[in-house]
Amino acid sequence: MKLGVDCGNVILEQMNGTPVRGAIDALAEIAQSGVFTPENIWIVSKCGPRVEGLTLGWLKALDFWHITGIPHGNIRFCREYHEKGSICEGLGITHFIDDRPEVLDCLVTVGNCYAFNPSQKALRKYQRETPLVIVKSWDELLARLPYCPTS
């Protein structure tokens, strides 16, 4: 199994790069679970070149890679939301977390989609027949992901 995670508003607050509450600790726990190993966790983020640079800087400043154990190379950027679909297909992603349900529509090869704290308006845009799991926090997500806590 492989986990894909959007960055903006899922790991980092989109406007200022501060961590979303519980994100880094939850990803560290997931990476140590034995189900999603660090090598099988990928960040897939849509942004422009400027925000890409900011994101890499914010993750480095937070010591994200060291704390979570996720390899520094396990990040992919794209310029359009629909490009996440081919990235996930190429990586073999089986589970994906994004704050935008319409992005999850593009992930046709991903069987397990998690909408992280989406707005009601955004939920109405979801079109796929694949069930969408809606979570409001990382604690709720941990309870819904198929993983084995290490504690």
Buried (B, 14 or more C-beta within 10 A) or exposed (E): BBBBBBBBBBBBBBEEBEBBEBBBBBBBBBBBBEBBBBEBBBBBBBBEEEBBEBBBEBBEEBEBBEEBBBEEEBBBBBEEBEBBBBBBEEBEBBBBBBBBBBBBBBBEBBEBBBBBBBEEEBEEBBEBEBEBBBBEBBEBBBEEBEBEEEE
